[in-house]
């Protein structure tokens, strides 16, 4: 399989993941999010959680829709934005001393988002 196919698979995976987490933040109250085991949400207001949810949903859409409508140059921008957003999550988890598994999982997400950004800006650009 060539790099383009692998990037599409990775984009689809990340889009589903960020869509799911974004919808969770848009459809649940802060207390419900905390009750689901996401204790970091205690530190944020509901409007802040909604903003994060919208950022994740828009990032997910930005990973897959632009190339389908002839705007493929937006995909690496979306991947870069999701990378930055996820770096912010690292800061939150480190500040709260939530190292395992949260920081490790978030580092993996950063690597995946950065891979899409690099691939779509460079060798497998649309």
C-alpha positions in Angstrom: 0.0 0.0 0.0 1.2 3.5 -0.8 1.5 6.3 1.7 -1.6 8.0 0.5 -3.8 5.0 1.5 -2.1 4.8 4.9 -2.7 8.5 5.5 -6.4 8.1 4.5 -6.7 5.2 7.0 -5.1 7.3 9.7 -7.2 10.4 8.8 -10.4 8.3 9.1 -9.3 6.8 12.4 -8.5 10.2 13.9 -11.6 11.8 12.5 -13.8 9.1 14.2 -11.9 9.5 17.4 -12.1 13.3 17.5 -15.7 13.3 16.3 -16.6 10.9 19.1 -14.8 12.9 21.8 -16.2 16.2 20.4 -19.8 15.0 20.3 -19.4 13.7 23.9 -18.3 17.2 25.1 -21.2 18.8 23.1 -24.0 16.5 24.3 -23.1 15.9 28.0 -23.0 18.2 31.0 -19.7 18.7 32.8 -20.9 16.5 35.6 -21.7 13.7 33.2 -18.3 14.0 31.6 -16.6 13.8 35.0 -18.8 10.8 36.0 -17.6 9.0 32.8 -14.0 9.1 34.2 -12.7 12.3 32.6 -11.8 14.0 35.9 -9.9 16.7 34.1 -13.2 18.2 33.1 -13.7 19.4 36.7 -11.3 22.2 35.9 -13.3 23.7 33.1 -16.6 25.4 32.7 -19.4 24.0 30.4 -18.8 26.7 27.8 -15.1 25.8 27.7 -15.9 22.1 27.3 -18.4 23.0 24.5 -15.6 25.1 22.8 -13.3 22.1 23.0 -16.0 19.9 21.6 -16.6 22.2 18.6 -12.8 22.4 18.0 -12.6 18.6 17.9 -15.7 18.2 15.7 -14.4 20.8 13.2 -11.0 19.2 13.3 -12.5 15.8 12.5 -14.4 17.2 9.6 -11.3 19.0 8.4 -9.4 15.7 8.2 -11.7 14.1 5.7 -14.1 16.5 4.0 -11.8 19.1 2.3 -10.0 16.7 -0.1 -13.4 15.3 -1.1 -14.5 18.7 -2.2 -11.3 19.9 -3.8 -9.8 21.7 -0.8 -7.2 19.2 0.2 -4.8 21.8 1.4 -7.0 22.3 4.5 -6.4 18.8 5.7 -2.8 19.3 7.0 -4.0 22.6 8.6 -6.7 20.6 10.4 -4.2 18.0 11.5 -1.8 20.7 12.7 -4.6 22.4 14.7 -5.5 19.0 16.3 -1.8 18.5 17.1 -1.7 21.8 19.0 -5.1 21.1 20.7 -3.7 17.7 21.8 -0.5 19.3 23.1 -2.8 21.4 25.3 -4.2 18.2 26.6 -0.7 17.0 27.6 -0.3 20.2 29.6 -3.6 19.6 31.4 -2.8 15.9 32.2 0.8 16.8 33.4 -0.6 19.6 35.6 -3.1 17.2 37.2 -0.4 14.5 37.5 -2.4 12.1 35.3 0.6 10.4 33.7 -0.6 6.9 33.0 -2.4 6.2 30.8 -3.5 9.7 29.9 -0.2 11.3 29.0 1.0 8.3 27.1 -2.3 8.0 25.1 -2.2 11.7 24.4 1.5 11.5 23.2 0.3 8.8 20.7 -2.4 11.1 19.4 0.1 13.9 19.0 2.3 11.6 16.9 -0.6 10.5 14.7 -1.9 14.0 14.1 1.6 15.2 13.3 2.1 12.3 10.9 -1.0 13.3 9.0 0.1 17.0 9.0 3.6 16.1 7.7 2.4 13.6 5.1 -0.3 16.0 3.7 2.0 19.0 3.7 4.8 17.1 2.1 5.2 13.7 0.4 1.5 12.8 0.0 0.0 16.3 -0.4 -3.4 16.5 -2.3 
